[in-house]
Amino acid sequence: MNVRFLALGLALAAAAHAPAQAAERYWVRDVAVIPADTDEVLSHRDVLIEDGRIRRIAAADAQRRVGDARVVDGRGKYLVPGYVDAHAHIATEGAIRDSKDPAIKGLDLGAQHAYDRQVMLSFLKAGVTGVANLGGSPGSDEDLLRLREEIDAGRAVGPKLYVGKRINGPRAAVAEKPDGQPVPASKPEAPTTAADGIVAVQRAKQRGYDFIKPYQFLNRETYQAVVEEAKRQGFITTGHLPELGCATCADRAFAFAHPMTNLAHTEELARFARIGSDLAPAEIETLAKAVADSGLSVTPTLITLKTIVAMYVQREVPAVPKGWLETVDPVTRLEWTAPANRYLSQAFRDQEGADRFSAGYDFSRVLTRALWKRKVPLTVGTDAALPGLPFGVSVLQEMVELREVGLPAVEVLRAASINAHRLFDPQSGSGAVREGERANLVLLDADPLADIHNAAKVAGVFAQGRWLSIADIDRQLSEGEAFEQELQRQIEQRKAAAGS
Ligand SMILES: [Zn+2]
């Protein structure tokens, strides 16, 4: 590391770790409040934010004495709940350290967490004040557990993090056609027995994870044990449905009889609606009813499917919304390009049924609408940073997807906020813009109920009660540019060395 880079890293660290000012108070003056737990809009309100909470929502009063509070001008603006990405895989320094890719492995990230800081800021730039991480590498999970503490304590700026532990078995445990390979011995890291599944959940509890992500290669008994033990430990579960069609697999009735709390993709249900290799549209109502009856909530992740279909059809990563490619760090960009991007690989194209991925997207859209009609709670999730889906803005893209399958704008806002709070964090309030609730909020320049695209017109956010205008966020992001350039330089150097 060169000296200039080191000095910069230290300066960033000082900024990132500045303690939260004691007793931060703000008055947002004369703003339209959209609480989002009902359909109402409260025009011309003054809102007091204090110590991370919404203390008061009162009729706007030009004579109001604000004392030492900071004033945020809300005139012509809208105050809505902060958005939550209910399905992300956050890129972290820990993940880079764990990477086996020689193009990434061992990159010098400095010691000051500048990389993680940029990622956190990109969420806030889009109004995303909460993110659920659905499992990563061991180093990535450790990094996020640490970041979660830093952010909760006000020592770092970022969204509220919910860190999930993925529990999965070996693929061979649920192989439809066993290829003669023995199933590896069960262990808590890859359980094939109920006992090891239970140990895996208990370890996650001890380590301080927020929720469990059961994954699809768990066999029947292990899947059930993980779901049940998670419930006993007070965890919610959001993940994949079990595999179908092998001797140790769950079947459809079993999966709905032992439901997780939340299903992490509608695409999972498409797997449950295949007759042979074809999707059966007639299954949509059957599945929607099974989901509703089992009490599952769902994160549709339509933008994820749309993006994968686009990569298949166009053989390139689709353009990201204007101005957002700049927020994607050099390592993630590298992972979006061939050969790291598996969606651009020949192996991906050669999968059976690949030419019908578009139909899967259509199916998921119609199914999402059927779920909504049956009042299944929906949340906004993206699978970012899947290629083409930057952190932050992809939440806004998914909000548009949900609007397009028929949800009214206020219900889209609810899916992006209140429904996620109810899922991940029910003990700390409803997530609505109401007195007493935690101040994770977005101030918008235009009315999101008139056009959901306005949910992207972020004037600033309250992240755990701390105000950051969009200018503040952009300035902090630009402070990290030199760090990103240095990272880019290291990557280019490696490319050149590999080419020579
Ligand atoms: Zn995922």
Residues whose N, C-alpha, C, O or C-beta is under 5 A from the ligand:
A	BS01	ZN	L134 D383
